[in-house]
Amino acid sequence: MRLRRIDALRFGEMEGASLGALGDRLTLVIGPNESGKTTFTHLVRYVLYGFPKGNTKQPQFRPFSGAPRSGRLTFQDDQGAEWTISRTDGTRGGTVELVGPQGSADPETFLKDITRGVPEDVYASVFGFTLAELSSLESLDKIQDHLRASVSGLARNPGEVRGELTAHMDGLFKPAGSKSEAAVTLAALRELRGRIRDLETAAAALALQQGRRDELSEQNEAADARRRESVATAARLRSVVDSILPLNDQIADNESALVEARIAHQRLAERIGETEVDAALAAQADSLALLAVAADEAEAAMRDRDAVQQRLADQQQAVAAALETLPKGWSQERAEALRVDAERLGEIDTRRDALVMREREADVAADALARMQARAQSTRRLATEALGRAGLPVDADTAAVRARIEGLSAAVAQPAPKGRNGVAIAAAALLSFLGAAIAVLSAIAAQWVLAGLGGVAVLAGVALIVYASFARGRAGSGVVDVAGAVESRSALDDALSKLSAAEAADVDADEASAALDRAHASVEAARAEWREWLAASDIGIEDAPDPAAGRSLWGRVRDVQDAVRRMRETANQLDLVMKPVTRFTHRAAEASITHEGGDAWALAALVRQRADDAQRAREQLAARAALEAELREKADVIAAVMATIEAARKRISDELAAADIKGGLTDAQAALEIAVADAEAADAEYREVNATYNKLLGELENQGGDDEMALLRLEEAGLLGRLEQIAQEFVIAAVARELLTRTLSEYERTRQPAVVQGAAPILERITGGNYVRITTPHDRFDMQLLEDDGDSKTTDILSTGAANQLYLALRLSYISYIQSIGKMCPQAPVIMDDVLVNFDDTRQGNVAQEIVRFAQDRQVVLLTCHESTVSTFADAVGSDAYTLLRL
Amino acid sequence: MTRHVRFIHAADMHLGARFERVSASAESAVATELISSRSKALTSLIDLCIEHAVDFLVIAGDLFDEGGRSAKAHFDAQRELARLGERGIAVYMVHGNHDPADASDFGVAMPSNVRVFSHETVERVEHQRDGEVVCALYGRSFPKATVKDNYVAQVKRDGRDTIAIGVMHADVGAGEGSTYAPCSLGDLQACGLDYWALGHIHKHDVLANNIAVYPGSTQGLDPNEPGAHGCVLVELAAGAEPSIRFVPLDSIRWIRRAVDVSGCATVADVQQALTAAVEEARAESDGRSAVARVTLTGRTEAHRDIAPEAIAADLLEEAQARGMGSQPWVWVERIVDETRPVLDMDALGKREDFIGDLVRLAGAVDPQEILDQAAGDLFSRAGRDMPQFDARAVLERAAEECVDLLRKGAS
């Protein structure tokens, strides 16, 4: 793979600038200052590794326009195909694109293949360097580190790692220092242990006080024992007293109870003795109770008998009173014997009803007569008045009136209507008369329909008369214009009318009177018929003047019969009512209870008294039995209390005996007081000794300082733990550094000579044999240059030119070496930017020959701004040995 | 003679012992709990004896740790054992290598109910109940911190014994080189005792069909004693195999967890794994507070990221905050970073370059020689406080560290 072309699309001051047609081996690029040589050198690296970030010290080459940086490299592979890789500013060094013969391809793989894993800084130092970068390798150990790193594929140079390990170790432990973590921790441990020793010393002093402690302990135990003993004695006595006291109280209580029980027993016995009971009578209590019930029943019967007797008397009086209602001569026996059957009784009723009907008709006729008579009087009075008004005498009759009317009519011019009206009036009067007659007769005969029709005819006749009269008056007024005539005629007509009515009324009254007479006759006939029938019958009530009286008499006889019957029933009831009384008197007699007077009431009272006595006797008997039972219980209680008292006395005696106390409770209490006093004294003594003892124990414990010591020991443990961690870290770092040192030594011994030895002849040729050998001591990071006269120089005293020549020789040797062993050697060309400027002409020529030789196996680009450099190359190796490009 | 006894067998309380490389003083709650944990275990032990109304308590050595020189430890023991005396419960004990007979007791005498076996010869002590001998106990104390003699072999069972119990602080199976009264399992069995109450090994262990038992320490002493610690309740009947039941007494539990972070690519991943480890530790603590030491292992891409001290401190602080954030708390005492970079050292060792040279050199050098060469100054300065290192492991890690640093940033 060869780099053929470099395009600065936008990079620094350049935009669209190119450096093309690079040769297979050495290409010299000549250009004036600021023509872009250094820019192209950096562009190659940046396209391969990415544009640097703004915060790095590397040259940025940002376009003035502010546009993103962009560059492109064109490679040609061994088959002649071109690969163009371009990079444009962006994140992570910029965006990379690759275009190969088949189009776009993976740029990352391509770049790895080109750079062969060589880090950028190594590339910048070894493969693409400017004079400044060449000169920046100020010390040989640094370039050696770079060389080692590049040779071994290390990310970091071993010297740097060694330095880091050393710094870490120094932080952990530094033999001569006092600030390392181990030193600080050990110092803290020492200080802590000093404090612990002090506490241990204090603890050791405790032993000296043990004698005093033991002595006090013995005193304490002895006092405690005395206290315990005296307390135990007091407790024992207190226990005895405490156990006796309730027993004593119990005895006292029981003795009181015993006295009470005995008194109660005595009283019960007395009450029993005082109690007299008629046992025989008590035994009859039940039978007497039953007899008392019978007495109650007898008394109730007697009360019923009195009521019945009263009722019987009342009924006897009722019989007498009923007999009084009968006609004289009627006895009870006659009344009881009288029997009227239903048929005859119906006959009587029929006759009675008929008679009543006739009497009622007579009454009606009488009423009609009275009415007719009243009407006759009324019409007569009206007629009289009308006659008066007509100027006629009060006794004038109808004929007189008519005559008068006729006379008057003659005086009137038109008599025609008069004649017709007169006929009409007459006809009407006739009609009225007939109607009245029919009505009266029909009423008398109770033919009410005909009577009604008669009434109607009367009214019609009267109406016709009035009408005819009126019509006649009107006709007269029309004919006779004389007012008087008219008036007279009217009065006459009125008088005639009324007079006619009065006469008709008189007729009616007469008819009514006749009808009344007939009714009376009919009544009398019915009564006669009753008497005849009664006489013909054998009923036995012949003294009844009419059927109604007969019916009434029979009714009263029946009342007598009913009263007699009720009286007899009551008399029969009286016997029944008296039966319980009879039974009671018999049972009382059987119970030998009698009353001299035979009075059942008195007997009942006597029986009830005897029954009550028997019941009381029975209750008294039961009460005495209860008293006797209570008496027995009291006796038992007395026995139990006496036993309890005896037991308590026995226990007291035993307790005292067990406590070895002579006497009784009082003696025990006295002993207890003495024991309590002893215990208090012993306790006081113990408290005093114990306080002293505990005080010493407290002092001893405090002097032990265990809490503080425990904390210190815990801190000590923590420090030891920390020391362990420090030591762990330290030994690993220390062994690592030792390993690194030994490996470096081995590396220098076995591998570094190949590079250095390869550089020596290059340097010798460059310097024209002035420096013939380079040495690298194993124990130092340094080089020595051996001059041809046998003198040696260390690198720090070399001139800048000689040093640059050494560095260049080392680079050329190194690149040749790693390429020979197949290690990481980029396929990009080695680019040198004006690295010959510090060399004299001779050495420039020597360098030109070395570079041409070096370029035989690889692509090299040498950029310069000096025409003399081109001339030097042309003179030294001939222009055919390189490709010349001008910027 | 009654043919049944019930007792509690405990050992290795190490009252007053120093703490071993524990980082806990910064958290007062943890420090307080740690400091009081051993005495609390003793109190719990006494409570247990009372609760079960045992015939006696056996303490098979190392009740105290004289390295701590603690007077308070003796006061605590005196007070607690006296509680048993008040209830008529006897205590039979031997001195162990940490509290030998010649060690100072600060003048604090044991209560009268405590019977300490002689350090001059094997003693036979009869235990009586209600005036009747119920069993015999055989034991011998350590006269000093080292005992090379086989005390167990000196025990001869009395023919009168219905039940015989041995009480020894001994190193069973350790061989003759041990300085802790070594003996073999065969020695124990040969004595024909019914039960051997042993002490010295801090992890509970049952040997030879229940006849020989290490109850373990009553409270784990440091991160190297993780898991439950306590005592054993023993029911012993003549002619029958002992019935034993382990009863935890520890108030605080030590937990060691190795967290493989080979699957972690970032610091956040590691932190997440640590959080999970903390919660696992909490679950493992059986309701107790716990002190955990977490070791990160495995080859991980995050190896270089978690290496800086500040990051490691942040991870520790976060884990501690998580652990103390809820109850029961878990104090992450330390995070040990044993992670490795993702490297194929075998392949790298075949390369003909600088790294290849380094890997091959690491495989060829004497680990101890290079360790002494590299860290000799520190060893000299730190003296006995310097921890022991596995030189081979250090060399391997150092080589990987070198390679990782050299390759850092390499594509």
Interface residues (C-beta under 8 A of the other chain):
Chain A: G117 R148 V151 S152 G153 L154 A155 R156 P158 V161 E164 L165 F173 P175 A182 A183 L186 L189 E200 A203 A204 L206 A207 Q209 Q210 G211 R213 D214 L697 L700 E701 Q703 G704 D706 D707 M709 A710 L711 R713 L714 E715 E716 A717 G718 L720 G721 R722 L723 E724 Q725 A727 Q728 F730 V731 I732 A733 A734 V735 A736 R737 E738 L739 L740 R742 T743 E746 Y747 T750 R751 K823
Chain B: G16 R18 F19 E20 R21 V22 S23 A24 S25 A26 A31 L34 I35 G68 R69 S70 A71 K72 A73 F75 S104 F106 G107 V108 A109 D222 E333 R334 V336 D353 F354 I355 D357 L358 L361 A362 V365 I370 L371 Q373 A374 A375 D377 L378 R381 A382 D385 M386 P387 F389 V394 L395 R397 A398 A399 E401 C402 L405 L406 R407 K408 G409 A410 S411
